[in-house]
Amino acid sequence: QVQLVESGGGLVQPGGSLRLSCAASGSIFSPNSMGWYRQAPGKQRELVAAVTSYGTTNYADSVKGRFTISRDNTKNTVYLQMNSLKPEDTAVYYCNVVLLLPDAPQDYWGKGTLVTVSS
């Protein structure tokens, strides 16, 4: 089992910045992927960014150039630095960890942290 604890959400003005953190604990095997999804009201959950244990990153087109994902493997923590925030970035952000096991990948989710971008 893997437990995920997110932090860093809140209210920010357009153009501002926030940094989300997600600390993972439990049986975390490599290779794995750690990332962030978001879900806005009335919309489907979507990938924001992810980084594998190899260091490969993937970003949604809507956040490229504004958001940066990083991870600290010594702390099993993934970060999402969000700059130049827009009202359309408002959503609940969920941490996700996927253990890339060859037979059956295991998928874990955090409870979510709310990010509100508003003046």
N, C-alpha and C positions, 0 to 999 in steps of 0.2 A: 504493500500500500504506500501511496505517496500523499502527503498532505501539503497543501499550498496556502500560504497566507499573503494576501495582497495588501499594499498600503500606498498612499500617495495621492489618492483622488481628492477632488474638491472643486470649488468654484474658482474660475479664473476668467479674466476679461479677454476678449478677442485680441490676438497678438501676443498673449502671454505664454508662459511655459509651466509645465508640470513634469514631475518625474515619478513614474510608477515603479514600485518594487514588488517582487514576488519571491518569497523564500520557500524553497521546497525542502521537505524532510521525509525520511522514510527510505524505502528501498529504491534508490535511483540508479539504474543501470545505464551504461553507455553501450551503443550510441543512443542518443536521445535528442529530442527537439523541445525547446522551451520557447513559448511565445505568448502573444496577446491577441485576443479577439475582442470585438466590441459589438454591442447590440443597442441600437437606438430604438426609441418607442415606435412600435408598429413596423419595425424592420427585422430582417433576419440577422442572425449573428454572422459576422464577417471577420476574416483574418485581417489583423492590422500589421503584425510583423512576427517573425519567428527566427530563431537562430539554433542551429544544430550544435551538437557537441564537437563537430568538426570545424565549427566557425562559419559555416555557410548561413547567409541571411536571406530573408525573403520579405518584401514589403508590399503592402497594397499600393496601387498607383496613387491613390488619393493622399497618401502620407509621405511619399518619397520626397526627400529633400527637407522634410520638416521633422520627422521622427527618427530616432536612432535607437535600435535595440542592442543591448549588450548583456553579457553574462559573466558572473564570477564563479568559476567552477569550484573554487575552494570553499565557497559559501553556499553553493547550489542555489544561487539567486540570479534572477533575470530582471533587467531594468528596461524601462521604456522612457527615454527622454523625449518629451513632446514640446516642440517649439512652434512659434507662429500659429497658435491654436485658433481654430475657426469655430463659429457656432455649430457647424455641421459635424464637428468632432464630439459633440455632446452625446454621451452614451454610457452604459455600464461596460466597463472594461474587465474582461475575464482573463486570468492567467491560465495557460494550458501547458501541460507537460505530456509528451508522448514518448514512451519507452519503445525504441525501435527494435523490439525483439523479433527474431526472424519468423517465428511461428505465429505469433499473435501480438501485434502491437498493443500496448496498454496506454489508455488515454485518461488523463486526470484533469480536473477543473477546479479552479478556485471559486469562491462565492461571489466575486465581483466587487469592483469599486467604482463609484459613480464619478464621472468627470462632467462638469457642467461649464460650458463656455458661453458666457453671457455678460453684457454690460449692465 
